[in-house]
Amino acid sequence: MNTYEPYKRWKHARNRSENPNICLNSAHTRKDKVAVYLVFQPQGLMTSTWLTLEHLNRKGYSTLLVSNSALTPEDKARALPLCWQIMQRPNFGYDFGGYQDGVIAVMESSHTIQQMLILNDSIWFPLQRQCDFLDRIETSDAGFVGAFQLEPTRDRSKMQGKKRPFMGSFFWHFKQPVLLNPVFMAFWRNYKATSSKYATIRRGERRFTHHLLDAGIVGEAMYSRLEFDRWIKKIRGPDVRQALERLCTADAALSTQRTALLARYQLDEAWETEAKYLAFLITKSQNIIATAPLYMVGDLKLPFLKKSGDEANLLALQELNVFFTNHPELIDTCVLDEIRQVLHRRSNKQPSANQSYSPEEPDANNAMMPNEK
């Protein structure tokens, strides 16, 4: 890669401004809020993608739809009324390669931008049509907001290098002062797109968050594992038992420990302490969305879900399928249908732990990355 990717990047950058696969909707006047929405759906755009595009349009965003695969004429015709521009590009660089092209295209336009949203189709968003998540983000005092913060360690004394928290790259929001800060565009102009997944995580997801924070830009995460940690520490008695029962884990040893601990449940401090410690172990093995889905969706009203095919996330989707069946008002039917389709396809196919990995939690066990973007 070190041999041929510099040439590949040079050739791609040279052709970026002459990309013939950019379709401009001349009927749309670009607004001061722009969304760069990246998708990789070679088999055609999914129903939930239209839900996302419609939601962005309702919330006042001019959307640049960046597709890392060719769109069918039908999909392009349907998407154009919901978009400001549509960009088709080679599938090079995963989501960050598409982000780079999209951000540069937006920032080189002549209009002033007040807010920018960057997201990709590795999540279902929103879960409900009447969703106020973007409204809440826009009222944040932070210049840089991430939907979800990944925390590779709970040990606050070891926060250097790769152990520092970072925002998941599937959903970011920026206000004008950040967009006008030279460090923002410096990152995107200097970013070296790569076909290496590990290098994309290091150069992209991790480094971008740290690049902004190190420049003194204030960042905020709408959700993180910290909420769960604070909650589990303060609950008592039967609530601890229920919390432990509702967690998901793909780790056989942890699952066995939980079964044994629940079997000898008793209302005393020793059992409670042991149960809380086990809850911390379970939520350490994968990101909190996969390990505590009922808490995140039911209690914290999480407005998005990961589409990742790793075993832990599939277990979470199984639990959520039951939850949403009992609470259909909390999810759009098209999202629930797609969750069920994923579970049906995987019901007789066990995902391989070494097939890929999660871009949000590189230290997690048994994780897989969604389709390349």
N, C-alpha and C positions, 0 to 999 in steps of 0.2 A: 504493500500500500504506500509506503514511503517513496517508492520508485515512481508509480504511475499516478497516484492521486493528486500531486501538485499540478501535473498537466491537465488532469480531469477538471480540477477546480478552476484553473486558468481558462480552459475552453468554455466551461459553464458560465463563468463570470463575463467572458467576452460576448457570449450569446444572450446574456440575461436581458440587456436593453433592446435586443432585436427579436425577442421571443414572439413568434407568430401565433402562439396559442394563448394570447390574452384577449379576452372578449369584454369590451366595455359596453355597459348599458347606458347609452346616451340619454335615456329618459330619466335616469336617476341623477339628481344633483347630490354630490357627496356631502354628507353631514359632517359635523365636527366630532362625531364619535365613530370610530372605525373598528371593525373586527376583522382580524386575519384568522380565517377558519380553515385548517388543513385537514384534508381527507385522503384516505387511500382505500378505495373501494372498487377494485377492478371489475367486479361482477355487477356493478351498477349501484347507485346510491340507495342506501337503506331508508326505510320509512322514518326512522328516528332522526335521520339527517335533515329531512324536511321539517321535522318538529324544531330542531335547533335553528335552522335558517329562518323559519317563521318567527320564532321567539326573538332572535336578534333584531329582526326587522321591526317587531312590535315595540322593542325597547329603544328604538331610535338609532340603531347602528347601521352604518353603511358597510356591507360585508364584502371583503375580498375573499372569494372562495379559491383556495389553492389546492389543486388536485394533483397528487403524485402518480396518477394514472389517467389514461384517456377517458373522458366522459362520453357517454353515448349522446347522439344528437337529441334524443328525447330528454335525457337528464339535463343537458345544457339548456334546452329551451325552457324547461320547467324551473330551473334554478335562476335563470337570468332576471326575471321580475323581482326576485328576492335579494339580488346581489347588486353591488355597485360594479364589481369586476369579477371575472372568472379567469383564473390562471391555470393552465395545464403545464406541467413540467416533468422532466425525467425523474424517475424514482431514485434519486441520488441524495444521500445524506440524512435519510429518515426524516422525522418531523423537523429537526433543526435546519436541514437543507431547505425545506419548504418555507419555514419561518423566515429564514434569511432572505430568500427571494421576495417573500411577501412584504416584510418590513421595509426593505430597501425600496420596493415599488411604491409603497404608501408614503414613506418619508421623502421621497424625491418628487412627489406631486406638489403642486404649488399652493395647496390649500392648508390653512391652519388646522391642526388637530388638537382637540381638547382632551380626548381620551382614546386609548387604544386597548383593545381586548385581543389576546392571542390564545387560541384554543385549538384542540384537535379532536378527532373522532375516536380516540381511545376511551372516551367516556360517553355514557348516556347523559345528556343534559338538554333541557331540564327534565326532571322526572314528572313534573306536572306543568300544564300549560300556564296556570296562574302561579308563577314563581317570582318571588321578590329578591332573589339572590343578587342579581345585578344592581338592583336599587340599593341594597345594603352595601355592596362593594363600593359603589360610587359615592356613598356618604362617609367612607373611611377617611381619616386624616392622613393616612399613609400615601405616599406617591406611588408605591409599588405594592400590589396586593396579589397574593397567591391563593388559590382556592384551598390548597392543602399543603401543609409543611411536613416534609419527611425528616425524621430525626434518627439517624443511624445509631445513636447511643443515648441512653438515659443519664449517663454519667456526665453531669454538667462541668466536671473538672477536665474533661477530655474533649474539648471543642475545636481542636485545631485540624487543619487539613480536611480529609474526607469525612471526619466525624462531625463536622459542623452541619447544622440543619440547613436545608435548602427547600425551595418551593417546587412542587411537582410541575413539570413543564406542560401538562395537559391543559392548564388554565391560568393565565396571568392577566392582570389589568394594570395599566399605567396612566397616570395623569400628566398633563402638559409639562409641568416643571421637569419631570423625568425625561420626557421625550425631547425636551430642548437641552438637556444636559449632554455635553459632548461624550460622556462615557457610554451613554446608551447606544449611539450609532457607532462608536468606536468598536464596541463588541461585535455588532453585526457585520461591519465592513471587514473586520479582521478575522472573523470566525472561519475556521478551516473545516468545511464539510467533509465528512468521511463515511465510508461504508462499514466502518467498525462500530458495533453497538457499544462496546465498552468505552471507546474513545468519544463517541457521541455523548455519553453520560458525563464523562470527565470534562470534556471541552464545553459541552452545552449546558445540560441541566444543572450540574453542580456549580460550574464556574460562573455561569450567568448570574445566579443568585448572589454569590460571593462577590462578583465584580461590582454589582450595584451597592451591596451593603458596605463594601470596603471603601466606596466612594462617598460614603456618608448619606446615602439615600435611605430613607426610612421605609422599611417593609413590614407588612402585616400578613399573617395567614388567617384565613377565615375558619379553618379547621386544622387540628393537629392531634397528636397523641396526648398532648398535655391535658386536654379536656378530660379524657378518659382517666388519666392518672389522678387528677384532682378529685374526680368523682368517686373512683374506687377507694380512695383513701378515706373518704368521709362517710361512706355508707356503712351500715351495721346490720348484724343479725341476718334475717331471712333475705334481705336485699343482696347480701354478698353471695348467698347460695344461688339466687336467681341470676345474678350477673355472671357467675361462673358457668351456669348451665347454658347461657345464651351465647357464650363465646364459641368461635369456630377455630379449629386447628387441624392441619393436615399432618401434624407430627404424631406418629403412633404412640411414642413414649409419653408425650404430654397428655394425649387423649386417655391413655390407660391410667395415668396418675389422677386425672380429673374424675374418671369413673369411680376409682377407689375412694377418693376423698369425698365425693358426693354420697357414696354408700354409707359412710360413717359420719354423716352430718350430725352435728350437735351444736346447740346454741351456747358456745363459750368462746372466750377470747383466743384460745390456742387454735381452735379450728378456723376461726375467722382470719387469724394471722396467716396461717398456712394457705388458706384459700386465696387470699389477696396476693400472696407471693406467687402462687401458681398462675393467677390471672396476669401478673406482670410477665411471667415467662411466656405465656401463650401469646400475648400481644407484642412481645419482643421478636417472635419468630417470623412475623410478617407485618405488613402495614395495618393500621388500625381499622381501615375500611374493610379489609378481608377478615380480620380476626374478631371484630366487634360490630358486625353489620347492623344488628338489631338496635344496638345502642346508638350508632351513628345516624341511622335512618329514623328509627322510632322516637328517640329522645332528642337528638340534636337536629332533626329534620334535614339531613344531608340532601342537597338537591341534585346530586350526580352520583353515578356508579361507574366503576371501572369495568371495562369489557375484557380485561386480561384473562387468558385461558389457563393460568396457573391453578394448581389443585386447590390452594387455599381460597382463591377467589371463587372458584366453582362451588366450593362448600358454602361460601357466603351467599352466593346467588340461590342455592337450594333453600337456605333458610329464608331468604327474602322473598322467594316465590311463594312460600307458605304465608309469610307475613302479608304480602300484598294481595293474596287471594282473600284473606280475611279483612283487608283494608283497601279495597279497590279504589277508593276515593283519593288515595295518596300517590297514585301513579297513573300516567297516561297508558291507555291500552296498547299503543304501539310499542312502548318500551317493555311492558310486561310480556307481550307476545315475543319480542326478540330475546328476552331473557329465557323464556321457555324454549325457544328454538335452540339457543346455545346449550341448554341443559339436555335437550333431546339428542342433539348431535353428539354430545360427550358422554351420554349415558352408558354406551357400550365401548367407549374409547378412553382409556386412562392416559392422560397427558404425561409425557416424559419429563422428568425433573431436569434433564440436561439439554432439553431442546432449545431453550433460550433462557431469558431472565427478565426481571422487572426493571424498567428504567427508573422507577421511582424509589425502589429500595434495593440497591445493589447488594447489600449485605444479607438480604433475606434468603431463606432456604426454599428450595423447590419452587422457584419462580420462573415464569415465562414471559417473554415480551410479546405484546400484541403484534399484529402484522406490521411489516415494515412500512414506514411512512416516508 
